[in-house]
Amino acid sequence: MDYEIKTQGKFNYIEEGEGEPLVLLHGLFGALSNFSHMIEYFRQYNKVVIPMLPLYDLNILETSVGGLAKFVHKFVEARGYQNIHLLGNSLGGHVALVYLLKHPEAPVKSLILTGSSGLFENGMGETYPKRGDYEYIRKKAELTFYDPKIATKELVDEMFEIVNNRLKVIKIITLAKSAIRHNLGDELKDIQQPTLLIWGRNDTVTPPMVGEEFQKLIPNSELQFIDKCGHAPMMEVPDEFNKILHAFLEKLKTQPTT
């Protein structure tokens, strides 16, 4: 399914459906295809929004989790969204957290994290990235999922193209290092929004204990595990993921706002 990429100023984004905005933040190797099942399902109930995060376009000093959080803040202000449900996968979850911590007044009604960095993550390893080694990249892509078949040739080709572009590799490494340095453990107690944590029980990048630690540190949070699932549940088990998220959003409608 192809979606129209809209433009407002320096922002490129997808916006489908009507209702309270469900804003989706992708990770380091994220692509629109990561969220295609979510767009199709939730556009019936929400305004589904995906801003294209400028992973490769920020100047090197701004190429950080904080720089991306600043971008999200400006995007939300420019679009004038209210009552946002903010969802982040992997690095996108980390960006969502930093945005909320820096802007407690942000118009965010709930937070959804899945395989989020911010506490701990296994990176691509010391030897990453091996340029020109397609087989290495394919194996790394497969490790993201419980079922290696989810790492399609198209997905591996996308990753391979990124790691063979010298400038993109520099930006990716800079962002990855920024994520590792920017540990949020001491700050998570300040997150006010109802938070849903959806974790793959077989996630090897941000293992299950990371989801448990997030639940311990974020005051108003609940954790749902999905069996036989890796680092990107919305791709690997979309039906189950959408069902859990939909139930959470429906429950919020019945809760009185403070």
N, C-alpha and C positions, 0 to 999 in steps of 0.2 A: 504494500500500500504506500503510495507516494503522498506526502503532505506538503502543502504550500508553505514555503519558508517565508515568513513575513519580516519586514524590516522597519525599524523605527530608529532614526539616528544611527548610532553605531551598533545597535542591537539587532541580531538575527534570531528568530524564534519561531516555534510552531505553536499555534493556538487552535484547539479543536473543541467544539462543544460549548455548552453554557452551564452556568451554575458557579458555585464557589471554586476558585482556582485551585487546581492540583498542579503544583509546580515541581517538575522533575529535574534533578541535577545529576548528570552523568559523571562517570569516573575518568581515570587517566586515559584508558583506551576506549572510552565510551563512544557509542554511535547511536543514531536514532533507532537503528534496528533493535537495540537493547530494550526499547520501550514500546515496540509496535503493538504487542498484545495489550499493554496497559492503555495505550491511546484508544484502541478500538473498544475496549470494555468501558473505560471510565468516561469517555466522551458522551455517553448516554446520561450521565449523572452530574458531571463537573465540566468546568472549562479546563481542559488539559493543556498545560503550557510547558514547553521545553526550550529554555534559552540555550543558545549555542555558546558554551563557555569558551572564552578565548585562550585555550591552553597554549597555543603557539604564537599568539599575537600581542601579548603584553610585553612591555620592555623587561629586560632581565631583572631589574630591581623589583618590579611588580609581579614577577612570575613566582607566586607563592600562594599558599592557602589563603592568606590574608588579602592578597591582591584579587583573587577570584571572589572572595566574600564581598569585597568592595564593589566589584562588578555586579554581583547579584543585588546588592543594596540599590545601586543606581538603576538597574533594570526594573526592579519592583516599584521604585519611585516613579520612573518614567511611564510605566504602564498603569499606575494608580490602582493596583490590585488591593482588595481587602479580603479578610477572612481566608487567608491562604493556608492550604495544607501543603507543607513543604517536605518533599521526599528526596533523599540523596542516597545513591549507591556508591560504596567505596570512597574515593576521594570526594565525590559529590556530597556524601554525608558529612564529611569533615568540613567542607565549605559551608554547608547549611548550619552546622553547629557554631562555627566562628562568626557567621553572619548574625545569628541570634544572640550570641554572647556580646557582640559589639553593638548590637541594636536591639536592646530589650523592648523598645517601643514598636518594633516592626509589626506589621499587620498579619502576623502568623498565628493561626488558630490551633494548628497541630503540627507535629514533627514526626516523620517516618524515616527511620534509618534501616538500611539493609546492607550488611557487609561493610559497615562504615570504618574508615580509618579515624584516627584521633586519639586512640589509646595504644594500639599495637597493630602492626601488620607485617606479614612476611613479604618482603619486596621481591623483585625479580632475581635476587641473589647477587653475589659479588661479581659474577661474570657478566651480568646484564649491562647493556644489551649487546648481543653478538650480531654485528652487522653482517648481512650476507648469508647467515646460517638459517635457512628456512626451516630445517628440521627442528632446530633448537626453539625457534619462535612457535612452531606448531605444538611442541610438547608443553611449552609455557602456557599457551592458550588453553590446551586441554586440561591443565592442572586447575584452571579457574572453575571447572565444572565437575560435578560428580560423574556425569555421563560425558566422556570425552567427545562423543559424536556431536554434542552441541557446538563444539568448536569447528564450525563449517569452514570449507576452503575460503569462502568469501571473508569470514571473520579473520582467519589467519592471514590472508592476503592484505587486509586493512592494517593489521599490526605490523606485518613485514614491511609495508610501504613506509610506515611511521619510523621504524627503527633504522631504515636505510636512508632517511633524510637527516643529514647532520644537524641542521638547526632544530628540527623537531626533537631529536634525541637530547640535545642540550636542554631544551625546555622541559622535557619529560623528567630528566634526571634532577633538574633544579626543583621541580614541583614535588617529586618523590622525596627528596631530601628535606624540603620544607615541611612536608607532612610528618616525617619522622621526628623532626625537631619540635614541631608544634604539638606537644602532648597536652591534652585538655583535662587530664584527670582531676586537677584541683578546681577547675571552673564549672564542671558539669552540674554541680549542685545549684547553679544559678539559672538553669534552664527551667522556665515556668510552664511551658506548653505541655499538654498531654502528649506523650510520646509513645509511638509503637515501634518496637524493634522486631524485624522479621529476619531470621537468621537461618542459613543452611546448616544443618547439623554436620555436614561434611565439608564445610568451608575450610580450606587449608591456608587461605590468605589472611583472613581475620577469623581465627578459629572460634568455636562456640563459647569458649571462656571469655572472649572479648565481648560477645553479646551479653553474657551474664554480668560482666563488669560494668558495662553501660547501664544495665538495669539497676545495678546497685547504686550507681552514682547519679543517675538522672531521677529526680524526685518522683514525678508523676509518670512513670513508664511501665509498660508491660512488654514481655518478651514472648514471641511465638517462634518455635523451632519448626523447620520443615525437614523431614527425613529424606535421605537420598538426594541431597541438594548441596551445591557448592556456593560459590561467592556471589552469584548473580541470580537469586531466586526468581526475579521477575522475567528472566529469560528461560530459565531451566524448567520451572514448574509454574508457568504463568497462571493457570486456572486456580491453583491452590493459593498462590500469592494474592491474586485479585480478590478471592473470596475473603481472605483474612483482612485485607485492607478495607474492603467494602464494609465488612461488619464493624470495623473500628470507626469508620467515618459515619456510619448510620447511628452507632451508639453515641457519638458526639452530638448528634442532632437532638438527642433526648436529654442531654445534660444541660442544666441551667448555666448560662454564661455569667461569669463573675464581673 
